């Protein structure tokens, strides 16, 4: 397998793992969580996913994949 394709696949798998953990396995107190409080009433709290945080994490993973892509040049 091509080295750059392998790095792209690894970064994609880490992105999917982060997204799952940030949505389903985290609380709103975790810094890496994408959950936020949408609405609060006297007896309940509605929690949802912040699309800004998901977009920020996606951009972070894309930039890191691009940097890894640049660092894995051809060896002579």
Backbone as CSV, one residue per row, in Angstrom:
resi,resn,N_x,N_y,N_z,CA_x,CA_y,CA_z,C_x,C_y,C_z
1,UNK,0.855,-1.173,0.000,0.000,0.000,0.000,0.901,1.237,0.000
2,UNK,0.452,2.238,-0.684,1.164,3.493,-0.732,1.225,4.104,0.672
3,UNK,2.369,4.679,1.018,2.560,5.236,2.360,1.591,6.387,2.627
4,UNK,1.374,7.241,1.640,0.483,8.387,1.836,-0.978,7.943,1.962
5,UNK,-1.356,6.908,1.243,-2.709,6.376,1.372,-2.907,5.759,2.749
6,UNK,-1.893,5.090,3.256,-1.962,4.520,4.599,-2.125,5.588,5.662
7,UNK,-1.401,6.693,5.523,-1.531,7.793,6.485,-2.924,8.397,6.406
8,UNK,-3.452,8.560,5.201,-4.805,9.103,5.048,-5.837,8.190,5.706
9,UNK,-5.684,6.883,5.544,-6.618,5.945,6.164,-6.512,5.960,7.682
10,UNK,-5.305,6.045,8.209,-5.113,6.084,9.664,-5.731,7.348,10.245
11,UNK,-5.502,8.493,9.603,-6.083,9.749,10.088,-7.603,9.683,10.014
12,UNK,-8.156,9.097,8.951,-9.605,8.969,8.834,-10.177,8.077,9.935
13,UNK,-9.513,6.971,10.233,-9.987,6.082,11.299,-9.935,6.797,12.642
14,UNK,-8.852,7.539,12.924,-8.777,8.306,14.166,-9.863,9.376,14.231
15,UNK,-10.195,9.984,13.087,-11.264,10.984,13.046,-12.615,10.357,13.392
16,UNK,-12.891,9.208,12.825,-14.170,8.539,13.107,-14.241,8.109,14.565
17,UNK,-13.128,7.618,15.114,-13.101,7.235,16.528,-13.323,8.453,17.413
18,UNK,-12.634,9.571,17.100,-12.829,10.794,17.886,-14.277,11.271,17.809
19,UNK,-14.851,11.239,16.624,-16.220,11.711,16.462,-17.197,10.862,17.269
20,UNK,-17.025,9.557,17.254,-17.892,8.679,18.047,-17.739,8.971,19.540
21,UNK,-16.482,9.042,20.004,-16.258,9.280,21.427,-16.724,10.668,21.851
22,UNK,-16.549,11.660,20.986,-16.935,13.027,21.337,-18.443,13.209,21.380
23,UNK,-19.178,12.407,20.642,-20.640,12.543,20.646,-21.287,11.631,21.680
24,UNK,-20.922,10.361,21.696,-21.667,9.382,22.494,-21.053,9.047,23.845
25,UNK,-19.754,9.131,23.972,-19.109,8.658,25.199,-18.591,9.784,26.083
26,UNK,-18.911,11.025,25.790,-18.393,12.132,26.579,-19.538,12.930,27.190
27,UNK,-19.204,13.708,28.191,-20.185,14.619,28.783,-19.803,16.036,28.385
28,UNK,-20.628,16.983,28.759,-20.364,18.356,28.344,-19.185,18.972,29.095
29,UNK,-18.702,18.319,30.158,-17.562,18.841,30.902,-16.226,18.518,30.237
30,UNK,-16.187,17.525,29.354,-14.932,17.165,28.691,-14.562,18.219,27.660
31,UNK,-13.275,18.546,27.575,-12.838,19.588,26.642,-12.915,19.120,25.194
32,UNK,-12.851,17.834,24.942,-12.850,17.306,23.575,-14.251,16.918,23.109
33,UNK,-15.235,17.173,23.935,-16.612,16.822,23.594,-17.201,17.824,22.604
34,UNK,-18.133,17.361,21.786,-18.847,18.251,20.877,-20.280,18.478,21.335
35,UNK,-20.614,18.010,22.530,-21.958,18.202,23.074,-22.069,19.574,23.707
36,UNK,-23.262,20.144,23.621,-23.529,21.422,24.262,-24.969,21.438,24.750
37,UNK,-25.248,22.312,25.690,-26.605,22.454,26.217,-27.397,23.312,25.249
38,UNK,-28.478,22.758,24.713,-29.317,23.486,23.757,-30.403,24.288,24.472
39,UNK,-31.070,23.648,25.460,-32.180,24.305,26.140,-32.263,23.766,27.564
40,UNK,-32.558,24.652,28.490,-32.684,24.272,29.893,-34.042,24.725,30.405
41,UNK,-34.732,23.793,31.050,-35.973,24.139,31.734,-35.799,23.818,33.210
42,UNK,-36.850,23.981,33.974,-36.767,23.761,35.423,-36.483,22.302,35.769
43,UNK,-36.969,21.370,34.952,-36.806,19.967,35.299,-36.044,19.139,34.261
44,UNK,-35.592,19.742,33.168,-34.860,18.953,32.165,-33.826,19.821,31.446
45,UNK,-32.878,19.121,30.852,-31.828,19.771,30.078,-31.755,19.068,28.727
46,UNK,-31.789,19.842,27.657,-31.677,19.268,26.317,-30.248,19.479,25.823
47,UNK,-29.578,18.366,25.498,-28.189,18.402,25.043,-28.155,18.019,23.573
48,UNK,-27.370,18.750,22.783,-27.239,18.482,21.359,-25.790,18.576,20.917
49,UNK,-25.582,18.357,19.650,-24.247,18.388,19.070,-23.984,19.771,18.490
50,UNK,-22.842,20.342,18.844,-22.447,21.641,18.322,-21.750,21.438,16.973
51,UNK,-22.356,21.948,15.914,-21.784,21.765,14.590,-20.511,22.588,14.408
52,UNK,-20.354,23.659,15.164,-19.130,24.455,15.109,-17.956,23.648,15.661
53,UNK,-18.174,22.925,16.752,-17.110,22.098,17.315,-16.777,20.925,16.391
54,UNK,-17.779,20.336,15.758,-17.534,19.250,14.801,-16.750,19.784,13.614
55,UNK,-17.111,20.955,13.122,-16.392,21.568,12.007,-14.956,21.889,12.402
56,UNK,-14.758,22.397,13.610,-13.402,22.681,14.089,-12.551,21.423,14.189
57,UNK,-13.119,20.345,14.706,-12.391,19.079,14.779,-12.089,18.510,13.409
58,UNK,-13.030,18.656,12.481,-12.817,18.186,11.119,-11.682,18.955,10.455
59,UNK,-11.675,20.266,10.638,-10.591,21.076,10.076,-9.259,20.696,10.698
60,UNK,-9.244,20.438,11.989,-8.015,20.024,12.661,-7.487,18.708,12.096
61,UNK,-8.350,17.738,11.871,-7.920,16.468,11.317,-7.480,16.601,9.865
62,UNK,-8.133,17.443,9.081,-7.739,17.642,7.680,-6.368,18.311,7.613
63,UNK,-6.142,19.308,8.451,-4.842,19.982,8.465,-3.744,19.033,8.923
64,UNK,-4.015,18.223,9.941,-3.000,17.268,10.391,-2.718,16.218,9.320
65,UNK,-3.727,15.783,8.589,-3.494,14.826,7.498,-2.664,15.463,6.397
66,UNK,-2.921,16.746,6.109,-2.132,17.441,5.095,-0.679,17.595,5.526
67,UNK,-0.451,17.893,6.797,0.924,18.010,7.310,1.628,16.661,7.244
68,UNK,0.946,15.586,7.648,1.551,14.256,7.535,1.833,13.905,6.077
69,UNK,0.969,14.331,5.176,1.163,14.102,3.755,2.437,14.804,3.256
70,UNK,2.646,16.023,3.714,3.842,16.757,3.313,5.120,16.176,3.916
71,UNK,5.001,15.630,5.128,6.187,15.097,5.810,6.620,13.742,5.240
72,UNK,5.753,13.047,4.572,6.112,11.732,4.036,6.484,11.867,2.573
73,UNK,7.599,12.503,2.325,8.075,12.645,0.954,8.765,11.386,0.482
74,UNK,9.165,11.387,-0.767,9.867,10.237,-1.341,11.285,10.185,-0.788
75,UNK,11.702,9.016,-0.409,13.082,8.821,0.038,13.935,8.453,-1.137
76,UNK,15.142,9.017,-1.182,16.022,8.695,-2.303,17.040,7.637,-1.963
